[in-house]
């Protein structure tokens, strides 16, 4: 009897300690490789959609240089799933526990084309903007670095997404504006206006999200994040973070333009009083804001155009239900807060600039 008990306990300990390792060792291994399409035949699969039989040469990974054959069904007759001879594609590679490997088409390989487009953008910015353009590109790079290496890791680590976005937004505003425009009176006035407007935008975002009863779960991406047990991100905080960062993206343009306009008016008319500078700057700002709000709304609408179209085709769903949906309400709130930030930035930046450049 004691032997049985000892054996049972030993077996239980072995199961607890080593069973997960054994199970993990038996799970398929998945990774991705690049491959060049060398030959392709489109045949009828006997089903609803066409089927491609392709011969490919692997370009990366441990099997680089090997030639394989795969079948690729064009579900829904989607052109983005169609391969052509000479193309480089991304394949999903699954290695089973028995050592056999299975490949399937994942995506077209776009990195070289994206790199070319990025280089053209850099050249265009440097050619037209000259020194300011180059400095703006450096500021853009710093913003991306802060988002990728500060905001994302802290959010994934479980930090409050909203708090992280607030701190990062002020960090982005300070670094990018100073780098892009240099340290001078105009820049400091624009930075002050940006920070003041950003604080008001944060309060507006919190208030609007609260009264509209939004919880940040209006998109599939947010729901997927909640389904991952290894990630602990507050969806409402993530929604607020997106609104704040989006508002920051348009504030720099308005504040720096307003301060520059007032400064130019002051240089042309040094005797202008505060009231005259404020009036002239506000006149310029109204024209700027009128076009910027339209741009902001169209940018948000264009980014979500496929889903908007899908909603419009739902003939059995009343319009008020569609507008009331979490997804559309989030986009409306995002647009309204961003537009409100634009409107507020004009008088704030104009007031600071008129006060800073006038003789009071």
VMD Tcl script that draws the C-alpha trace (Angstrom):
set ca {
  {0.00 0.00 0.00}
  {2.72 2.56 0.85}
  {4.39 1.64 -2.46}
  {1.18 2.40 -4.34}
  {0.83 5.76 -2.62}
  {4.47 6.62 -3.34}
  {4.12 5.54 -6.97}
  {0.92 7.58 -7.39}
  {2.52 10.69 -5.94}
  {5.60 10.25 -8.10}
  {3.45 9.82 -11.21}
  {1.42 12.92 -10.29}
  {4.58 14.98 -9.79}
  {5.95 13.79 -13.14}
  {2.69 14.71 -14.85}
  {2.60 18.20 -13.34}
  {6.26 18.95 -14.05}
  {6.88 17.33 -17.42}
  {3.49 16.91 -19.12}
  {3.32 20.60 -20.24}
  {6.81 20.27 -21.70}
  {5.86 17.09 -23.54}
  {2.66 18.67 -24.87}
  {4.54 21.79 -25.97}
  {7.12 19.65 -27.71}
  {4.35 17.92 -29.68}
  {2.70 21.14 -30.83}
  {3.29 22.23 -34.45}
  {5.89 24.94 -35.01}
  {4.73 27.89 -37.11}
  {6.83 30.57 -38.80}
  {6.92 32.54 -42.05}
  {9.22 32.51 -45.08}
  {9.59 34.41 -48.35}
  {9.30 32.57 -51.66}
  {9.41 33.37 -55.37}
  {6.64 32.08 -57.63}
  {8.28 30.18 -60.50}
  {5.27 28.56 -62.11}
  {1.54 28.55 -61.69}
  {-1.47 26.75 -63.12}
  {-5.04 27.81 -62.38}
  {-7.38 24.85 -62.36}
  {-10.95 24.20 -61.42}
  {-11.22 22.77 -57.92}
  {-14.71 21.48 -58.52}
  {-15.85 23.92 -55.88}
  {-17.13 27.45 -55.88}
  {-13.76 29.22 -56.20}
  {-10.75 28.87 -58.53}
  {-7.69 26.95 -57.38}
  {-4.06 27.75 -58.14}
  {-1.33 25.10 -58.22}
  {1.97 26.94 -57.79}
  {5.65 25.99 -57.81}
  {7.80 28.22 -55.62}
  {11.44 28.60 -54.58}
  {11.96 29.43 -50.91}
  {14.11 32.52 -50.36}
  {14.49 32.59 -46.57}
  {14.59 30.27 -43.59}
  {16.32 26.91 -43.13}
  {14.94 25.55 -46.43}
  {16.21 28.50 -48.49}
  {16.72 27.38 -52.09}
  {14.31 24.44 -51.85}
  {11.46 24.19 -54.33}
  {7.95 23.36 -53.18}
  {4.45 23.08 -54.61}
  {1.34 24.44 -52.94}
  {-2.35 24.78 -53.70}
  {-3.96 28.17 -53.23}
  {-7.75 28.54 -53.34}
  {-9.01 32.03 -54.23}
  {-11.78 32.31 -51.64}
  {-14.41 34.86 -52.62}
  {-12.56 35.40 -55.93}
  {-10.33 37.85 -54.04}
  {-7.58 39.31 -56.22}
  {-5.34 39.85 -53.19}
  {-5.09 36.05 -52.87}
  {-4.01 35.53 -56.48}
  {-0.33 34.75 -57.14}
  {1.55 35.41 -60.38}
  {4.83 34.15 -61.82}
  {7.81 36.25 -60.72}
  {6.16 37.60 -57.59}
  {7.70 37.28 -54.15}
  {5.17 36.14 -51.58}
  {5.02 35.37 -47.87}
  {4.24 31.76 -46.95}
  {3.12 30.40 -43.63}
  {5.23 27.38 -42.72}
  {3.95 24.78 -40.25}
  {6.21 21.96 -39.09}
  {4.32 19.04 -37.60}
  {5.66 16.87 -34.73}
  {6.48 14.09 -37.22}
  {8.82 16.44 -39.12}
  {6.57 17.03 -42.13}
  {6.06 20.61 -43.31}
  {3.04 22.39 -44.74}
  {3.17 25.71 -46.62}
  {0.29 28.05 -47.42}
  {0.05 31.45 -49.10}
  {-0.14 34.29 -46.56}
  {0.51 37.66 -48.24}
  {2.23 39.40 -51.12}
  {5.70 40.62 -50.10}
  {5.45 44.42 -49.96}
  {8.42 45.59 -47.88}
  {10.64 46.66 -50.82}
  {7.81 48.73 -52.33}
  {7.04 50.27 -48.93}
  {10.72 51.14 -48.53}
  {10.79 52.85 -51.95}
  {7.66 54.87 -51.07}
  {9.22 55.85 -47.74}
  {12.46 56.99 -49.39}
  {10.51 59.05 -51.93}
  {8.63 60.68 -49.07}
  {11.91 61.53 -47.32}
  {13.37 63.01 -50.52}
  {10.23 65.05 -51.16}
  {10.24 66.40 -47.60}
  {13.94 67.31 -47.80}
  {13.61 68.84 -51.30}
  {10.61 71.05 -50.56}
  {11.12 71.73 -46.88}
  {14.93 72.08 -47.04}
  {16.37 72.34 -43.52}
  {12.95 72.60 -41.86}
  {11.75 69.61 -43.82}
  {14.71 67.50 -42.72}
  {14.22 68.54 -39.09}
  {10.51 67.73 -39.35}
  {11.37 64.27 -40.62}
  {13.69 63.80 -37.66}
  {10.87 64.93 -35.37}
  {8.55 62.43 -37.07}
  {11.10 59.69 -36.48}
  {11.29 60.55 -32.79}
  {7.48 60.45 -32.54}
  {7.43 56.98 -34.08}
  {10.20 55.81 -31.75}
  {8.28 57.06 -28.71}
  {5.11 55.30 -29.87}
  {6.84 52.01 -30.73}
  {9.42 51.79 -27.95}
  {7.68 53.65 -25.11}
  {3.91 53.64 -25.51}
  {3.45 50.11 -26.87}
  {5.79 48.31 -24.41}
  {4.34 50.11 -21.38}
  {0.77 49.34 -22.46}
  {1.60 45.68 -23.07}
  {3.33 45.54 -19.68}
  {0.02 46.49 -18.07}
  {0.47 50.23 -17.48}
  {-2.63 52.39 -17.73}
  {-2.98 53.15 -21.45}
  {-4.58 56.56 -20.89}
  {-1.92 57.73 -18.43}
  {0.87 56.49 -20.70}
  {-0.62 58.35 -23.68}
  {-0.87 61.61 -21.72}
  {2.78 61.56 -20.65}
  {3.92 60.42 -24.10}
  {1.84 63.10 -25.84}
  {3.55 65.91 -23.95}
  {6.90 64.24 -24.61}
  {6.13 64.00 -28.35}
  {4.85 67.58 -28.48}
  {7.93 68.97 -26.77}
  {10.49 67.02 -28.73}
  {8.96 67.26 -32.21}
  {8.04 70.96 -32.09}
  {11.43 71.99 -30.74}
  {13.33 69.83 -33.22}
  {11.18 70.78 -36.22}
  {11.07 74.53 -35.61}
  {14.14 75.22 -33.47}
  {14.40 76.87 -30.08}
  {13.07 80.43 -30.38}
  {10.25 82.63 -29.16}
  {7.82 81.47 -31.85}
  {8.45 77.83 -31.06}
  {8.00 78.27 -27.32}
  {4.73 80.15 -27.83}
  {3.47 77.40 -30.17}
  {4.55 74.70 -27.71}
  {2.76 76.48 -24.85}
  {-0.41 76.76 -26.92}
  {-0.16 73.08 -27.89}
  {0.21 71.94 -24.27}
  {-2.69 74.11 -23.05}
  {-4.98 72.89 -25.83}
  {-3.88 69.30 -25.23}
  {-4.92 69.51 -21.58}
  {-8.35 70.78 -22.59}
  {-8.60 68.03 -25.23}
  {-7.85 65.39 -22.60}
  {-10.64 66.72 -20.38}
  {-13.03 66.83 -23.36}
  {-12.15 63.25 -24.30}
  {-12.80 61.97 -20.77}
  {-16.09 63.86 -20.53}
  {-17.37 62.82 -23.97}
  {-16.46 59.14 -23.56}
  {-18.16 59.12 -20.14}
  {-21.47 60.67 -21.25}
  {-21.68 58.51 -24.40}
  {-21.11 55.32 -22.36}
  {-18.25 54.11 -24.56}
  {-16.03 51.30 -23.27}
  {-13.48 51.02 -26.09}
  {-14.92 47.79 -27.48}
  {-16.38 49.18 -30.69}
  {-13.76 47.56 -32.94}
  {-12.75 43.95 -33.53}
  {-9.14 44.78 -32.70}
  {-10.04 45.92 -29.18}
  {-12.13 42.80 -28.62}
  {-9.26 40.57 -29.78}
  {-6.95 42.28 -27.30}
  {-9.37 41.43 -24.52}
  {-9.45 37.77 -25.59}
  {-5.66 37.42 -25.20}
  {-5.05 36.34 -21.58}
  {-1.42 37.47 -21.73}
  {-2.38 41.13 -22.39}
  {-4.09 43.28 -19.77}
  {-5.14 46.55 -21.37}
  {-8.12 48.64 -20.31}
  {-10.11 49.13 -23.55}
  {-11.56 52.46 -22.42}
  {-8.09 53.72 -21.60}
  {-6.94 52.58 -25.02}
  {-9.81 54.46 -26.67}
  {-8.95 57.64 -24.75}
  {-5.28 57.20 -25.64}
  {-6.14 57.01 -29.34}
  {-8.27 60.15 -29.13}
  {-5.54 62.11 -27.33}
  {-2.76 61.06 -29.70}
  {-5.01 61.76 -32.70}
  {-5.78 65.26 -31.40}
  {-2.08 65.92 -30.86}
  {-1.43 65.11 -34.51}
  {-3.37 68.16 -35.66}
  {-2.49 70.62 -32.90}
  {1.11 71.17 -34.00}
  {-0.06 72.37 -37.41}
  {-2.57 74.88 -36.06}
  {-0.52 76.33 -33.21}
  {2.69 76.81 -35.19}
  {0.78 78.33 -38.13}
  {-1.11 80.74 -35.89}
  {1.97 81.90 -34.02}
  {3.87 82.32 -37.30}
  {1.01 84.31 -38.84}
  {0.83 86.69 -35.88}
  {4.61 87.08 -35.88}
  {4.64 87.97 -39.58}
  {1.88 90.53 -39.05}
  {3.89 92.00 -36.19}
  {7.04 92.25 -38.32}
  {5.07 93.99 -41.08}
  {3.35 96.30 -38.59}
  {5.53 96.67 -35.46}
  {3.17 99.30 -34.01}
  {0.18 96.95 -33.90}
  {-1.38 96.54 -30.47}
  {-2.41 93.29 -28.83}
  {-6.00 93.71 -30.03}
  {-4.94 94.34 -33.63}
  {-2.58 91.36 -33.68}
  {-5.22 89.13 -32.13}
  {-7.82 90.26 -34.67}
  {-5.51 89.67 -37.64}
  {-4.40 86.27 -36.35}
  {-7.96 85.17 -35.67}
  {-8.95 86.09 -39.22}
  {-6.21 83.82 -40.59}
  {-7.09 81.10 -38.10}
  {-10.75 80.92 -39.14}
  {-9.77 80.14 -42.73}
  {-7.23 77.56 -41.58}
  {-9.65 75.81 -39.23}
  {-12.44 75.70 -41.83}
  {-10.27 73.60 -44.12}
  {-8.63 71.56 -41.34}
  {-11.94 70.37 -39.85}
  {-13.08 69.19 -43.26}
  {-9.74 67.40 -43.71}
  {-10.00 65.77 -40.30}
  {-13.53 64.45 -40.87}
  {-12.67 63.13 -44.33}
  {-9.52 61.46 -43.01}
  {-11.49 59.58 -40.35}
  {-14.25 58.70 -42.82}
  {-11.75 57.49 -45.42}
  {-9.95 55.25 -42.93}
  {-13.21 53.50 -42.06}
  {-14.86 53.65 -45.49}
  {-15.28 49.85 -46.00}
  {-17.08 49.48 -42.67}
  {-19.24 52.55 -43.31}
  {-20.23 51.04 -46.65}
  {-21.04 47.75 -44.95}
  {-23.29 49.57 -42.50}
  {-25.07 51.39 -45.32}
  {-25.90 48.07 -46.99}
  {-27.64 46.79 -43.87}
  {-31.07 47.79 -45.09}
  {-32.88 46.00 -42.27}
  {-31.08 48.07 -39.60}
  {-32.50 51.56 -38.96}
  {-30.10 54.49 -39.38}
  {-30.42 55.54 -35.74}
  {-29.29 52.08 -34.64}
  {-26.26 52.30 -36.92}
  {-25.29 55.74 -35.61}
  {-25.84 54.51 -32.06}
  {-23.46 51.57 -32.54}
  {-20.25 51.55 -30.48}
  {-18.01 51.58 -33.55}
  {-19.63 54.59 -35.18}
  {-20.02 56.41 -31.87}
  {-16.29 56.00 -31.22}
  {-15.45 57.49 -34.61}
  {-17.85 60.38 -34.05}
  {-16.37 61.13 -30.62}
  {-12.85 60.89 -32.04}
  {-13.73 63.36 -34.80}
  {-15.57 65.75 -32.49}
  {-12.78 65.90 -29.91}
  {-10.16 66.38 -32.64}
  {-12.22 69.12 -34.27}
  {-12.83 70.81 -30.90}
  {-9.08 70.78 -30.29}
  {-8.57 72.53 -33.63}
  {-11.15 75.18 -32.82}
  {-9.70 75.85 -29.37}
  {-6.11 75.93 -30.63}
  {-6.78 79.00 -32.78}
  {-7.80 81.49 -30.06}
  {-5.31 80.03 -27.56}
  {-2.33 80.19 -29.92}
  {-3.41 83.58 -31.29}
  {-3.82 85.03 -27.81}
  {-0.37 83.85 -26.66}
  {1.28 85.03 -29.86}
  {-0.43 88.45 -29.82}
  {0.52 88.92 -26.18}
  {4.07 87.72 -26.77}
  {4.80 89.90 -29.80}
  {2.85 93.07 -28.92}
  {4.20 95.85 -26.78}
  {1.14 95.52 -24.50}
}
mol new
graphics top color blue
foreach p $ca { graphics top sphere $p radius 0.5 }
foreach p [lrange $ca 0 end-1] q [lrange $ca 1 end] { graphics top cylinder $p $q radius 0.2 }
display resetview
